[in-house]
Amino acid sequence: MSTAGHWFHPMEPDPGASIRLFLLPHAGSGAIIYRDWPNLLPKDITAQAVTLPGRHNRRGEETYDELEPLQDALYEAVLDELDDDRPFALFGHCLGAQLAFRTAVRLEQEGERTPVMIGMSGWSPIGFFRPTEEQSLMPDSEILEWIKKLGSFPAEVYNNPETLALVLPALRADLRIAAQHEDDGVCVSCPLASYGGDADPLQEHPDAMTHWADRSPEYLGHREFPGGHFYIDQHALAVTTDFARHLRRFAGALTH
């Protein structure tokens, strides 16, 4: 079965799992960054990772480069995917955290079912690097050097011309998306946990992640790990263990 046009991988959640988890990737990437997570999570949590149009199996589709249409399309995709009664959660890294947060906000504002919790990794609405539209338009050589300095992409991508040719158009579009984000101080009503690397070059202010405490009435705290922006690659087991522990507690409270 072709996966073109599908937002989620795998397309079908495990019917035997009691909790669903939607995973949103960093700028320029797709579901592949979470390829190890299904084996790290408990069996009662079924994970589906998002791939936005214009990358991986959706490379033939037009890439979004405007924030509002992307948020609308992602919101509709998540809404269409929800079960009637199975609890769900959202987790995002970098741009994925921004999109996950706004999706949770939108679900609540529209009076729809809301996540039992959300996880924010490698991004905060205050104190994190925000690109400009001009930076998204730089020549390939300049944007490559720039993202190398930022540490905003896995190192193995830089030395692979074929991979770069596939990644850069999506990355440009996502940078433009990120440039359009304006923080409005909005909050969610569900519990929220945050995660990050202690040497993330995209974190411009030391207290950036503390601002999540004001965005949820039940902030579960911040866990920091050794590493830069892609700390999550080396610490996936620790992150999934911590997130799943919280998630099972809140999801269990709904079913008892």
MOFENSUL-V209881 format. One line per field, one symbol per residue. phi: phi as a letter, one per 30 degrees, with the letter a starting at -180 (. if undefined). psi: psi as a letter, one per 30 degrees, with the letter a starting at -180 (. if undefined). Layout:
# MOFENSUL-V209881
phi = ???
psi = ???
This chain:
# MOFENSUL-V209881
phi = .dcdicdcbddcdddddcbcbcccddeicbeedcdddedcdeddcccbcdbdejbhdcddcdddbbddddddddedddddddddbddbbbbbcieddeddddddddedddicdcddabccbiabdbjcebdcddddcdeeddddddddddicaeedddcbeddedddedddeddddeddddbdcidbccddbbbbacdbdddddbecedddddccadbdcjcccbdkcdcedddbeddddddddddddddddddcb
psi = kkgkfkfkklekljffkfkkkkkkllkfaafffgffeeffllfgjkkkkkklkglbfgfflkkkgkeeeeeeeeeeeeeffklefklllkklkbeeeeeeeeeeeeeeegglkllfllkkkgkkfkglkjlleeefglleeeeeeefeefhgkkefeegjeeeeeeeeeeeeeeeeeeffkkkgglllfllkklllkfhjffjfkfgeffffffgkfikglkkklklbehefefgeeeeeeeeeeeeeeeeeffg.
